[in-house]
Amino acid sequence: MSGASETAALDSPAPRRTFWSAALMPWLLMSPALLIAIAFFGLPILFMGRMSFNAHIDQRFYVPDFTWDNYAAMLTDPTFRNAIWTTARLALISSIATVIIGYAFAMLVWLKPKRWRLAFVALALCPLLISEISIIFGWWMFFPKNGLLSYALVSSGLITDKISLMYTEFAAFVGLTYVTLPFCFFILLSIFDGIDKKVLEASADLGAAPLRTFHEVLLPLTKGGIAAAFAQSFIWAVGTYATPSALGPDTLWTIGYLIQEQMLGKHNWPRAAAFSIVLTVGVAIVMMIIRMLSSKRTALNG
Amino acid sequence: MADTSALELDRLRRAFGGVVAVDDVSIDVKRGEFVTLLGPSGSGKTSTLRLIGGFEKPDAGAIRINGGRVDHLPAYQRDTATIFQTGALFPHKTVAENVAYGLRMRGVARADIAPRVRQALDIVRLAGFEERYPAQMSGGQKQRVALARSMVVRPAILLFDEPLSALDLSLRLQLRAEIKRLHDEIGFSAIYVTHDQGEAMAMSSRVAVMRSGRIEQIDRPEKVFGEPASEFVYTFIGESCCLKTQMASGAAADADGATIDLRLANGLADGDWRLYVRPSRLQIDRADLDNRLKARLDFTEFLGDVHRYHFKAGRIELFVDHQGAIAHRPGDLVDIGWRSADMVAYR
């Protein structure tokens, strides 16, 4: 066989083949991840979207239909509007608290010598090893009138009469913050770990006092991490249903609570699905806003 | 006169746990002087630099910059500027912003900052790179930005923390020459930490050789090389051959006690000796020199400019750098000679 004929045979179909493989290759490479995402995230949301247009007649879970009634009902329902406000407020406050505490904690672990690190990381992992229900039981020991908090405050002389913080919005806020803190901490720690600690010394060396260094160097370098940690906490806080309803007052109706009520209490699956879709879309919008705000930083900053 | 000193270290001491990192270190750096701290890793040179910069507090002793005590001041109130090993540029700031940083922190008027930044970047030959980010630059360029960022604030003393050790050889030599040129042109005062004796020799006004937290010798490079104060300084700076010898009533033996044919111009007292000679000062086939040793040629290495001939005499191994080929083959017994001035003996 001569080399010339082989080259000629390869030459002519080559352009078409490279075109097709170039166009297909990324999709082929992505397909396993794409299939998993579609099967486990895309399809359920699609089913839920379809469910939200069904009708609810008598005491049946749902009747196949195509109606906007469930969405129209939300616009007129003050309970739902209040729940949106309650959920957003609670999620926002607890996310801000989480980010501040998580940031301080992650910075501390980052700055401390390596030998402390394992102990701190193990400490942060602890809450993740306990189920949410057990943690709620823990708070039930902590917040009531005869609980740990009240006892500690009275015996330390800060207050004279026992107090109960159980079933208050504050308890719900503390509970939510506690649940979201570990995730926030690990996100921020990974961001801090990517920073060369010498830049802090360089900043001090050039005449910047500690606060100035924080503002000029550390904060800009961790901006992306703060946004990611906030987004993570916010999603979690918006979606969590058990903690706020178990620790908060009876009147603390979050969207999670309303969905649960529609689903399990009133057996109204289409309405529950419609609530869920609105919640999902709302969270997606918040995420997009956070991304837009945090991607303002320079394109190439290592 | 105290007012000619840029930096004075007075009996500085710092221990970490039980380990004394800096032990009784005193140095007086005159204005415009370039002093190098040279030593192996763990010799306390970087710790000394960090004490001067204010990143560590001394346990005892005083640090004076331009005559004023600074050892109680935090880093950001000291008139020093450090060039770090990794550069430590701010990755989120452009080159111009990096260089301007120290000026802004020192409250220099906004109108004066831009021309000074431009001038500093000109000096390190990086004009036109103002808008780049550190991630877009090479290692050598980053170190030049770090140099500009430190020099632009005109500190009382510049502190170099092994700034070239992360670069490859050719870049290291190039930047070394550049720092030397800048020092000659501008005349800044500097402390330069390195474990590379070539760097220390090439750049310094004075070299301080450090070992386990102490200064073994501080002097001009030629003096440190030519008249080392101790065996450690001799072996740390430059290459050397060590002849471990037992002397007994004028006769020499190797460490095992086997007799070797060693003739010395000045006899040594009985006992164990370590004789040192630089390989470049040893000469082959020179039975006429005052000091000589008969040794067997073992093998030859080609090093480019010279051949390195490895010899053995009993347990003693030595090597001679010699230009061109010699008439001997491995196994031949050869006369190696050297002058008395080129030899030091320690016991």
Interface residues (C-beta under 8 A of the other chain):
Chain A: D196 K198 V199 E201 A202 S203 A204 D205 L206 G207 A208 A209 P210 R212 T213 E216 V217 P220 L221 R297 T298 L300 N301 G302
Chain B: G53 G54 F55 P74 A75 Y76 Q77 T80 A81 T82 F84 T86 A88 L89 F90 P91 H92 Y101 G102 M105 R106 Y133 P134 A135 Q136 R149 S150 V153
